[in-house]
Amino acid sequence: MRNKRIQLLIFTLRGKLAHFRQPDTIITQATYPFPPRPTLHGLLASILGINLSTQQGRSFLDDEHYIGLSLLAPVRTVCMQMSLLGKGFISGETDSFNRPTVVELVVEPYYRVFYVGKYLHELAAKIRCRQSVYHTYLGSAYCLTFPEYEDVVEADLLYPLPENYLDVHTVVPREAIAQVGIEPGLAYAAARGMPYRHCGGRIFEDTVNVLYEQTGKSIKVRLKENPPFPYQVLELETGEVIYLW
């Protein structure tokens, strides 16, 4: 049933490299295949010039944002050894050293981002003019990206959710899925233990497991009506269904 139309900002992110470090990896710094939800919040805050360590930043994190993400290129990663500076400069010790560290990197990342929230028009104006208060990057400061504006459109909010399978063109949290319709030829994968909510500083709450198709194709799923987090399911004029959370 379609009972409401929602304004939706669409933009893309691409770069040569990306690194979204999995926090439980130390010796080899593994990466998630795409940015976790808090990383996208940080990127939006950078565009707007909001410092997340301030009261304004905490208010921003408490605001209601719905974000969806789709893959526009297959997920490819490579491991390489990098020489990273030791942390003596933080502790005040004088024996800082460069330590070889194996880092997993996403190669030629390319994503489409969907956003619904109170900052939609401000974000649209800045991205359209290729403006950003702080620099934007894909997980690590050496992985620069420059958001590319696509459009602001109206989409149909699907509520209540249909009982049949939907072809969803974004990544979908596993916690939101009642059943997956397995189709031959697709490469299903899950990004496990992705942080869900940034609480400021280095504090995060909750984790989710996110299902995706490695080459960027849509996945057929039946969705839960009451997952453990707010969400919106939208249908674009093209007929594509996207999941925002």
N, C-alpha and C positions, 0 to 999 in steps of 0.2 A: 504494500500500500504506500502511495506517495502522498504525504500530507503537509510537507513543508519544503521550501526552497532555501538553500544555504549559500552564502557567498564564500567562495573558495579561492585562495591564492595558490598559483602553481609556479614553481621555479625549479631550475636544475642546478646541480653541483657536479663539477668534474675536476680532475686534476691528473697529474702524472703519477702521484703516489698518495696513499692514505695509510694511516696507522691508528686504529682504535684499540688501544691496549686492553687486553683482558687482565683485570687486576690480580688474578690468582696466578699469573705467570711471572717468574722472576728471572731465572737464568736465561731462558729463551722468552722474549717478549712477544707472545702471540697476539694476533689482532682479530677483532670481530670483522665480518665481511662487509658491514655497512655501519653507519653511525648509530649508536644507541640513542634512545629518546633524550636523555639529558645532554648529549653532545649537540643535538639539533637545537635544544633550548639555548645552549651556550652560544651557538652560531647566530641565532636570532637576536640574542642580547648584544652580541658584538656589533651587528648591523645597526641596532638602535642606540648603542652607546650606553648600555645599562651594565654597571658593575655588580656582579652577582654577590659580592661580599658585603654590599651595603644594604640598608633597609629597603631602598628602591629595588635592589636585586632580589631580596627575599619576597617582596610583594609581587615582583614579576613571576617568580617561581610558584607562588600561590595562586596566580591567575589561572583561568581555565583556558588551556591551549589544546587543540586537537591537531595532531601531526600524523601524516601518512608518508610512506616512502616506497618507491618502486625502483627496481634495477633496470637501467638502460643499457648495461653492458654485462657480459658474463663475469662472475667473480673469479679473479685470478690473483694468486698470491705468490710471493717469492720470499725466501729467507736470505738475509745477508748479514755479514758481521760488520758492526759499526763500532767506532772507538768513542765511547761516551765518557764525559768528565765525571770523576768521582765527586762525592758530596762534601768534600772538605771545605769548600767555599761557603757551605751552609753552617757547618758546625764550628767553623773558625780554625780548624786544623790546617797546618801548613803543608801537609804531605798529600795534597790532592794528586790524583793520578788518572790517566786515561785507561779505562778498562774495556777490553773487547767484549761486546754484547751481541748476541744473535737476535735480530729483530725481524719479525714477519711483516711484510708490507703488502697492501693491496695495490695491484698494478692497474693503471689506467681506469680508476674508479669513475663511474658515471651514474648519477642518481637523479630521480625526479622527486621533488618534495611537495606535499600538499599541506596547506595550513588553513585552519579556521580558528579565529580568536579575535580579541579586542584590538590587537595591533595590526590587523590585516592591511588596512589602508596605508598606514605609516610604513610598514614593511614593503608593500607593493611600490610605493613612491620611491623609496631608497633603492630597492633592487632594480627597478626600471631605469633609474639614472646611474646605476653601477656605483652607488655610494655606500660607505660603511664607516662608522665611527672608529671601530677597532678592526684590526686585520682578521680575516676569516680563513680558517684552515680545516683540513680534514683529519681531525684527531690530534695531530702533532704540529708544532709551529713550523716545521720544515716542509709541511705538506699544504702549501697555499692553495686556496680555491677562491673563485670570484663568482658568487651566485649570479645566474642568468635568468632574467625575468621571462616567463612564458605568457601568463594571462591571469586575469581575475574573472571567474565564471560563476554562474549559478548552477547548483547541483541539487538533485532531489534527495531529501533525507528519507532513507528506508526505515520506517518504524510504524508498526512493529515489524520485526524481521520476518521475511518469508521463510517457510519451513523447508523449501527445496534448496538444492545446492546452488551456490553462487560462484561465478567465475570472478575471483578477486584479483585485481591487478597490482596490489601492493603486498608487502610482507605482512604477515598476520601473527599476532601473539598466539602461541599454542594454547594458552589459558582461555582464549576466546573461541576455540574451535570445538564443536561437538563431534564432527566427523569429517574425514578427508576423503574426497573421491579420487582414488589413485588412477592416474591415466598413464598409458604406456608412452615411453619416449621422454618423459619429464625427469629431471634430476632434482629430487627433493632433498632439502637439507634443513638443519635447524641451528640457529645461533643460540647457544645455551648460556644461561646465567647473565643475561644482559641487564644492567642496572635500569630501574624503572623511574625513580624519582631522585632529583638532586635537591638536597636540603640546605645547600650552602657550604662553603669551604670544601673539604674532602669527604663530606658525609652524604651517603646515598641510602635510600630505603627501597627494599623489595627488589626482586629480580624477576625477569620473564624469559621464557624460551620462545624464540621467534622463528616461525616456519617461512621458508621462501623457496623459490625455484631458481637454481643456480645460474641459469641463462637469462633470467628476467621474464619468463613466461608467466601467465596467470595460473593460479591454483584453484581447484574446485573444492569448496568447503561448505559445510553446514555450520552456521555460527550459533553460539550460545546467546540467549536473550539477556542473561545476567552474569557477565564475566566480572572478575574482581576489580575492575577499574572503569571509569567513564569512557565512552567511545561514541563514535558516529560512523554509520555506514552510508555512503553517498553514491548515487548513480549519476554519472556525467551525461551530457547530451549525446555523447558518442556511444552510450550504452555500457561503458566501463564502470565497474563497481570498485570502490576504494574503501579501505578500512583506516580510520583515523582514531588515535587513542592518545 
